[in-house]
Amino acid sequence: MHPIRVARTSAQADEWALVLIASGIPHDVEHDERGWTVLVPADDVNRAQAVLAAYDAERGDAPDVVPPPLPDTRPYPWMSGVTVGLLLLAGFALTGSSVSRSRWFERGAAVAGRVVGDEPWRAITALTLHVDAVHVLGNAVAAAILLPPLAERLGVGVALGVALLAGAIGNTLSALVHDAGHAAIGASTAIFGVIGALAALRVVRSGTSTTPRRIWVVLTAAMLLLVLLGTARGADLVAHALGLVTGGALGLVAGALLRRPPRPMIQWIVAALTTLAVAGAWRLALR
C-alpha cells in the first residue's frame, strides 16, 4: 500500500475514504503522529490521486492536508529468516536426530512433567531440537519465509523475541494439558507463533477500512495454515495451536504499542536477550 494523502483530522480522512469507496478503489487509513494517512495499492495510486483531485475541484476549495510521508526505502529483512533457518540446520548438525537418544534430547526435550516441574527451560531448548532432517528442513524453510515479514513490521530483534516467547509459552501451555510423560521437540511451535503474530498485526492495522470481514479472512487463513502445516503425522497439534494463539496475543500487544519498529538500539538489545535466553536455557539443561 502506498500513501497518497495525510489528513489533519479523521473527518477529512473519512471523507476521502468515501470518495475512494464510491470509485471502487481499495484503500486503508492509518493514524500516527502526522495525522490520518490514506493508502492505496500501487496500481491504483494515479487513479486515486485523480479522483481526489477531481473531488477537490468540484468542491472549489483546497483541502488542508499534510504532504504524504516518503516511501519506505528500508531493505526487506530477508536475511533474518535465512539466518534463523541456517541456525536451525546448524543445531541439527550438532545434536543429530532423535533416534540417537543423545544427551541433547535427554536433557532438552519438552517433557511435560519436567517443563511444569523443576526444569521450565526445556520449553526453550526443545525449540532447537528436531526429529530428523525432513523435520528441521521444513522448519528452516518456514522460518526463512515467515520471519522476514514479521521483522519488516516489528524489526528483526523484536520479531525474534516474539517468535521465541510464543514458542516457549506455547510449549509450556502444551505441557499443562498433556500427561507428565509427553515429550515434544521442534521449532514448529515458534513458527506458528510467527503466523499468529502476523495475523494479529494484520487485524489490528489502524484505519477506518478495518472491517469484521477482514478480521474473519485473516483468522480463517491462520486456521487453514494450522490445519495444513500443523497436523502432519507425528505433529503436536496442541502445541502448534497454542503457539498460534500465543503469537496472536503477542501480535495484538505489539500492534497496539508499536506503530513502527523500535530504533536499532532496542532491536539489538532484544536480539541479544533472545540469544542469551536460548544459550542460558541450554546452560541450565546441560549443567
C-alpha positions in Angstrom: 0.0 0.0 0.0 1.3 3.5 -0.9 0.4 6.7 0.9 -1.3 9.4 -1.2 -2.5 11.9 1.3 -2.3 12.7 5.0 -5.3 14.4 6.6 -5.1 16.5 9.8 -8.4 15.3 11.0 -10.2 11.9 11.0 -13.3 13.6 9.4 -11.2 14.6 6.4 -9.8 11.1 6.1 -13.3 9.6 6.3 -14.4 12.0 3.6 -11.6 10.9 1.2 -12.3 7.3 2.1 -15.9 7.6 1.0 -14.8 9.1 -2.3 -12.5 6.2 -2.9 -15.2 3.7 -1.9 -17.6 5.3 -4.4 -14.9 5.0 -7.1 -14.3 1.3 -6.3 -10.7 1.9 -5.2 -9.4 -0.3 -2.3 -7.7 1.7 0.5 -6.5 1.9 4.1 -6.4 4.7 6.6 -3.7 4.6 9.2 -3.2 7.0 12.1 0.1 8.3 13.6 1.5 11.5 14.9 1.4 13.1 11.5 -2.3 12.6 11.1 -4.5 10.1 9.1 -2.7 8.7 6.1 -4.7 7.4 3.2 -3.1 4.5 1.4 -4.0 2.7 -1.8 -2.4 -0.2 -3.8 0.5 0.8 -6.0 -1.5 0.1 -9.2 -4.3 2.5 -8.1 -2.1 5.5 -7.0 -2.6 7.6 -10.1 -6.3 6.8 -10.4 -6.9 7.6 -6.7 -5.0 10.9 -6.9 -7.0 11.9 -10.0 -10.3 11.0 -8.3 -9.5 13.0 -5.2 -8.2 15.9 -7.3 -11.5 16.0 -9.2 -13.4 15.9 -5.9 -11.3 18.9 -4.6 -12.0 20.8 -7.8 -15.7 20.1 -7.6 -15.8 21.4 -4.1 -14.0 24.5 -5.2 -11.5 24.7 -2.2 -8.1 23.4 -1.4 -8.1 20.7 1.4 -6.0 21.2 4.5 -3.6 18.3 4.1 -0.1 17.3 5.2 2.3 16.0 2.5 2.4 12.2 2.5 5.4 10.5 4.0 8.3 9.5 1.8 8.2 5.9 0.6 9.8 3.4 3.0 13.2 2.6 1.5 14.4 0.2 4.1 15.7 -3.0 2.7 13.5 -6.1 3.1 15.0 -8.1 6.1 15.1 -11.4 4.2 18.4 -12.3 5.8 16.8 -12.6 9.2 14.7 -15.6 8.2 17.6 -17.2 6.3 19.9 -16.8 9.2 17.4 -18.4 11.6 16.9 -21.2 9.2 20.6 -21.8 8.9 21.0 -21.8 12.7 18.3 -24.5 12.9 20.2 -26.6 10.4 23.5 -26.0 12.3 21.8 -27.0 15.5 20.6 -30.2 13.9 24.1 -31.0 12.6 25.3 -30.7 16.3 22.5 -32.6 18.0 21.6 -35.2 15.4 18.2 -36.8 15.1 16.0 -38.0 17.9 16.8 -41.7 17.2 20.3 -41.1 18.5 18.8 -40.6 22.0 21.7 -38.4 22.7 22.2 -36.2 25.8 20.8 -33.3 23.9 17.4 -34.9 23.6 17.5 -36.4 27.1 18.2 -33.0 28.7 16.5 -30.7 26.2 13.2 -32.2 25.1 10.0 -30.6 26.4 8.9 -33.4 28.7 5.6 -32.1 30.1 6.2 -33.1 33.7 9.7 -31.6 33.7 8.6 -28.3 32.0 5.9 -27.6 34.6 8.1 -29.0 37.3 11.7 -28.0 38.1 13.0 -27.7 34.5 11.0 -24.9 32.8 13.9 -24.1 30.5 13.0 -27.2 28.4 10.2 -25.1 26.8 13.0 -23.2 25.1 15.6 -25.9 24.5 13.0 -28.1 22.8 12.6 -25.5 20.1 16.1 -26.2 18.9 15.8 -30.0 18.6 14.3 -31.9 15.7 13.2 -35.4 14.9 15.0 -35.8 11.6 16.4 -34.0 8.5 12.9 -33.6 7.0 11.6 -32.1 10.2 14.4 -29.5 10.6 14.4 -28.6 6.9 10.7 -27.9 6.9 11.1 -25.6 9.9 14.1 -23.9 8.4 12.3 -23.1 5.2 9.2 -21.9 7.2 11.4 -19.6 9.2 13.1 -18.2 6.1 9.7 -17.4 4.6 7.7 -16.2 7.6 10.1 -14.4 9.8 11.1 -11.6 7.4 7.5 -10.0 7.1 7.3 -10.0 10.9 10.8 -8.4 11.1 9.7 -5.8 8.5 6.8 -4.8 10.7 8.4 -5.0 14.2 12.2 -5.0 13.5 14.5 -8.0 13.5 15.2 -8.0 17.2 11.6 -7.7 18.3 10.5 -10.3 15.8 13.0 -12.8 17.1 11.8 -12.1 20.7 8.2 -12.6 19.7 9.0 -15.9 18.0 10.9 -17.3 20.9 8.4 -16.1 23.5 5.5 -17.5 21.5 7.3 -20.9 21.2 8.3 -21.1 24.8 4.8 -20.1 26.1 3.2 -22.5 23.7 5.3 -25.4 24.9 4.6 -24.5 28.5 0.9 -24.3 28.0 1.0 -27.6 26.0 2.8 -29.2 28.9 0.0 -28.2 31.2 -2.6 -30.1 29.1 -0.6 -33.2 28.4 0.3 -36.1 30.7 3.6 -35.9 32.5 5.4 -38.2 30.1 4.5 -36.4 26.9 7.6 -35.1 25.1 7.8 -32.5 22.3 10.6 -31.1 20.2 10.9 -28.8 17.2 10.7 -25.1 16.3 7.2 -25.6 14.9 5.5 -24.0 17.9 7.6 -20.8 17.4 6.9 -20.9 13.7 3.2 -21.0 14.4 3.7 -18.2 16.9 5.1 -16.1 14.0 2.0 -17.0 11.9 -0.3 -15.9 14.8 1.6 -12.6 15.3 1.4 -11.8 11.5 -2.3 -12.5 11.5 -2.9 -10.3 14.6 -0.9 -7.5 13.2 -3.0 -7.6 10.1 -6.2 -7.5 12.1 -5.1 -4.5 14.3 -3.9 -2.3 11.5 -5.3 1.1 12.4 -7.7 2.6 10.0 -11.3 3.2 9.0 -11.2 0.4 6.5 -10.5 -2.4 9.0 -13.7 -4.4 8.9 -15.1 -7.5 10.5 -14.8 -9.2 7.1 -11.1 -8.5 7.0 -10.7 -9.9 10.5 -12.5 -13.1 9.6 -10.5 -13.5 6.4 -7.2 -13.2 8.4 -8.4 -15.6 11.2 -9.6 -18.1 8.6 -6.3 -18.0 6.8 -4.4 -18.6 10.0 -6.5 -21.6 10.9 -6.1 -23.1 7.4 -2.3 -22.8 7.8 -2.6 -24.6 11.2 -4.6 -27.4 9.5 -2.3 -27.7 6.5 1.1 -27.3 8.2 0.5 -28.4 11.8 -1.4 -31.6 11.6 1.1 -33.8 9.8 1.8 -37.3 11.1 3.5 -37.1 14.5 2.9 -33.4 14.8 1.9 -31.9 18.2 -1.3 -30.2 17.1 -2.0 -28.9 20.6 1.5 -27.2 20.9 1.1 -25.8 17.4 -2.4 -24.4 18.2 -1.2 -22.9 21.4 1.8 -21.3 19.7 -0.5 -19.8 17.1 -2.8 -18.4 19.8 0.2 -17.1 21.9 1.7 -15.5 18.9 -1.6 -13.9 18.1 -1.8 -12.4 21.6 1.7 -11.1 21.4 1.0 -9.6 17.9 -2.1 -7.8 19.3 0.1 -6.3 22.1 2.9 -5.3 19.7 0.5 -3.9 17.2 -1.2 -1.7 19.8 2.1 -0.5 21.3 4.3 -0.2 18.2 3.3 2.0 15.3 6.7 1.4 13.7 9.7 -0.7 14.5 11.7 0.5 17.6 15.1 2.1 16.9 18.1 0.0 16.2 19.5 0.1 19.8 16.3 -1.5 21.1 16.4 -4.1 18.3 20.0 -5.1 19.2 19.1 -5.3 22.9 16.1 -7.6 22.3 18.0 -9.8 19.9 20.8 -10.1 22.4 18.3 -11.0 25.2 16.7 -13.6 22.9 20.1 -15.2 22.1 21.0 -15.2 25.8 17.7 -16.9 26.7 18.5 -19.8 24.3 22.1 -20.1 25.5 21.1 -19.8 29.1 18.4 -22.5 28.8 20.9 -24.9 27.3 23.4 -24.0 30.0 20.9 -25.0 32.6 19.9 -28.1 30.7 23.5 -29.4 30.4 24.9 -28.4 33.8 
